Structures are given as structure tokens and as C-alpha cells.
Amino acid sequence: MLLVVWLKPEQSGMTEETKKMRVIVFVKANEDSEEGVMPTTEMLEAMGKFNEQLVEAGIMKAGEGLQPSKKGKRILF
């Protein structure tokens, strides 16, 4: 899933630096991802190349990854 949020700069109070498009990518959880099963070598290589392109383009700022949702907590407020 890819989520892109568009705001008109004049309505957002954004600075020149923060006017740049930001995206966040989520992968839908499945049984393997919840159990911490690693992707195939081919998939990891493809993801690495894609991430390198994002870094070179100045788009990617972080890529630490997430833990399986079974390690998380639900917060209600």
C-alpha cells in the first residue's frame, strides 16, 4: 500500500524544505511477516536497489523498518 498526502503549500504552513513530497510505504501483514520470516534473496536485492534509488534521489530519509504487529500494542484514547 502506498499513501501519498497532498497539501497546498499555502494552506499547510510548510517551509520550503517540508514542501517536498513525502510517502510512507506499508506492506500488508501476512502469516510469514508476522512470524518474522525474511523475504527471498531476490526480493531483498530488489528492495535494496529500489531503496538506493530513493536515497540517491534525495527522497528516502529513513528505512529502519517495523516490527511484526504481534509485538505492538493497541492504544485507545
Residue pairs with C-beta under 8 A, 6 or more apart in sequence:
1 25
1 26
1 27
1 28
2 23
2 25
3 23
3 24
3 25
3 26
4 21
4 23
5 22
6 21
7 14
9 19
21 59
23 59
27 33
29 68
29 69
33 68
34 68
34 69
34 70
35 68
36 68
38 44
39 47
51 60
51 63
54 60
